[in-house]
Amino acid sequence: MSETTRNRSGKDLLKAVPGLLISAFFLWYTFHGISFEHIRALRIVHPAWILGIVAFTVMSNLFRCIRWSQMMPRGGQSARAHFAVCARVLMTSLAANNILPLRIGDIMRIFTYAGDLGASPSTTLSTVILEKLLDIFVLVLLFVSTIGRLATPRLRLAADISLAISAAGLLILLVAARSLQPIIQAQFARLPANPKLVKVEHWINLALEATGRLGVSSSLLLLLESVLIWTFEGLTFVSAIALFAIPVDRIGPWVAVSFANLSYLIPSSPGAIGPFELAAKTALASHGASIGQAAVFGLAIHAWMLVSITGAGGVIFLLHRIRIHNHKPLLEEIEHLPAELP
């Protein structure tokens, strides 16, 4: 390992430290006052719901793969091969995001697998941006629809404003992407030169290119698939709550899935460990569960999500490396990745 690589690895480690500290604080705040008896009290009551958890987890991730394969431009491959490659790359990147800092999985998806996808890094980045926008919109919509007792007047106002802005932005993006590009470029040209503004303009243009390439009907189909993705994830929460017979109302699981997944926006360790547990605890405790049950359930469902996605992505990654006889260490491949998204 060269001196430059060692210096960069050291800097990357330092960048990850604040996120680990944030996660540690959130975990402490979530579980202080929670005894070992609370943990032991969470027991499987209705084991048949395990099938629901597994099935809905599979369906959620299957639709993630379908959605992303439709975002990517078609090359010379058949539709089946295109889906298979996209599914492999997406699951591998999700697994990497769960265990590696600095969103390395997304960076791998954009750069490492550009050749496999037959697309330029910029094209792949545009689909990643669109993917995040769709997910945030659906989660904010779900959160606003179910927030109920969690909402203070200020939180409700902030949620409503966020929904209105994201809905308007997404609608404009889906319907008028191509005509917006020259307008956006003209507006940014009037602003003073600034590297951060240049990057923001670049990301906006990439998102516009992705939706403009798809067209209105395909973009609306992506929106429908995004709704299905989060419906299946919500049903995973419903199944897990039924598995442990936690006494919550019907809205509780849906508040939890939206609030917990929006917590990924908080900078923390890989996998949003800490913020996720606190969000799930807060949501469920406000809808009938005890504080102890809600906290331990948040930890359990998060562990399932991390293990299932990381396990599936890891197996897919290893099988592919064996098939193509790639013996290069993963850490060596990561060393050559850019430090951040372009």
Secondary structure, 3 states (H helix, E strand, C coil): CCHHHHHHHHHHHHHHHHHHHHHHHHHHHHHCCCCHHHHHHCCCCCCCHHHHHHHHHHHHHHHHHHHHHHHCCCCCCCHHHHHHHHHHHHHHHHHHHHHCCCCHHHHHHHHHCHHHHCCCHHHHHHHHHHHHHHHHHHHHHHHHHHCHHHCCHHHHHHHHHHHHHHHHHHHHHHHCHHHHHHHHHHHHHCCCCCHHHHHHHHHHHHHHHHHHHHCHHHHHHHHHHHHHHHHHHHHHHHHHHHHHCCCCCCCHHHHHHHHHHHHHHCCCCHHHCCHHHHHHHHHHHCCCCCHHHHHHHHHHHHHHHHHHHHHHHHHHHHHHHHHCCCCCCHHHHHCCCCCCCC
